[in-house]
Amino acid sequence: MSIEGYDLLIEEFKFLLEVEKPKVAQEKLVAAALGDRSENADYQAAKEKLRFIDKRLFYLNSMIEKSQIIDPSTLPHDKVSFGSSVKIINLETDEEESYTICGVLESEPENGLISVHSPLARAMMGKQVEDEFKITLPLGKKEYEIVEISYENIFSLKKNIRTKPDFSFH
């Protein structure tokens, strides 16, 4: 994953651990003081939120420990590699498509950000401009030609990124 993707994981982990979890724990204590816990909807809701937060913290911690950080700006992009923005032409339809290869947690296929582990990204890796490749997709085989390879920071490409991510639970 990119440095920015790693930073977002750390930011969410810290927010959940230092802000959200203590807040929900306090909500649970207040609700518990109201009486019978078995019929107390606020208590049950807070308990469920805490369970979700703990699961998310466990998942994020696992992702942080396993992550491999790559700075794609330091890689040459004369061949398709992690972080490359690639324009390809479908040789059957002459339609141009653009993709940027990123980490699994950073991918947004609807915005052209595809995981390095996706079949299309794997088929393009190591290819150069004018190279052709074939890929078998659920709707059949397709053949493409690479027309351009460049590098752009994926976070400048994300269309829906917020300046401050909202990690809160509602």
Residue pairs with C-beta under 8 A, 6 or more apart in sequence:
1 9
1 67
1 68
1 69
1 70
1 102
1 103
1 104
1 105
1 106
2 69
2 70
2 71
2 72
2 83
2 102
2 103
2 106
2 153
2 154
2 155
3 69
3 71
4 153
4 154
4 155
5 102
5 103
5 105
5 106
5 154
6 64
6 67
6 69
8 165
9 60
9 63
9 64
9 67
9 105
10 64
11 165
11 167
12 60
12 165
12 167
13 57
13 60
13 61
13 64
15 167
16 53
16 56
16 57
16 60
16 167
17 57
20 53
20 167
20 168
20 169
21 50
21 53
21 54
21 57
24 46
24 49
24 50
24 53
24 169
25 46
25 50
27 42
27 46
27 49
28 43
28 46
28 47
28 50
30 42
31 40
31 42
31 43
31 45
31 46
32 40
32 43
34 40
34 42
34 43
37 43
37 44
49 169
52 169
53 169
63 105
70 82
70 83
72 81
72 82
72 83
72 84
72 151
73 83
73 151
73 153
75 81
75 82
75 83
75 84
75 151
77 83
77 84
77 149
77 150
77 151
78 128
78 149
79 126
79 127
79 128
79 149
80 86
80 101
80 124
80 125
80 126
80 127
80 128
80 146
80 149
81 101
81 125
81 126
82 101
82 102
82 103
82 116
83 100
83 101
83 102
83 151
83 154
84 100
84 101
84 124
84 149
84 150
84 151
85 98
85 99
85 100
85 149
85 150
85 151
85 152
85 157
86 98
86 99
86 100
86 101
86 124
86 146
86 148
86 149
87 96
87 97
87 98
87 146
87 147
87 148
87 149
88 96
88 97
88 98
88 99
88 124
88 144
88 145
88 146
88 147
89 95
89 96
89 97
89 144
89 145
89 147
90 96
90 97
90 142
90 143
90 144
91 132
91 143
91 144
91 145
92 142
92 143
96 147
97 112
97 144
98 112
99 112
99 113
99 114
99 120
99 121
99 124
100 112
100 113
100 114
100 152
100 154
100 157
101 114
101 115
101 116
101 121
101 124
101 125
102 113
102 114
102 115
102 116
102 154
103 115
103 116
104 115
104 116
104 117
106 113
106 154
107 113
107 114
107 115
107 118
108 158
108 160
109 118
111 157
111 158
111 159
111 160
112 157
113 154
113 157
113 158
114 120
114 121
115 121
116 122
116 125
119 135
119 136
119 137
120 135
123 133
123 134
123 135
124 133
124 146
127 133
127 146
128 146
128 149
129 146
129 147
129 148
129 149
130 145
130 146
130 147
131 145
131 146
132 143
132 144
132 145
132 146
133 143
133 144
133 146
134 141
134 142
134 143
134 144
135 141
135 142
135 143
135 144
155 161
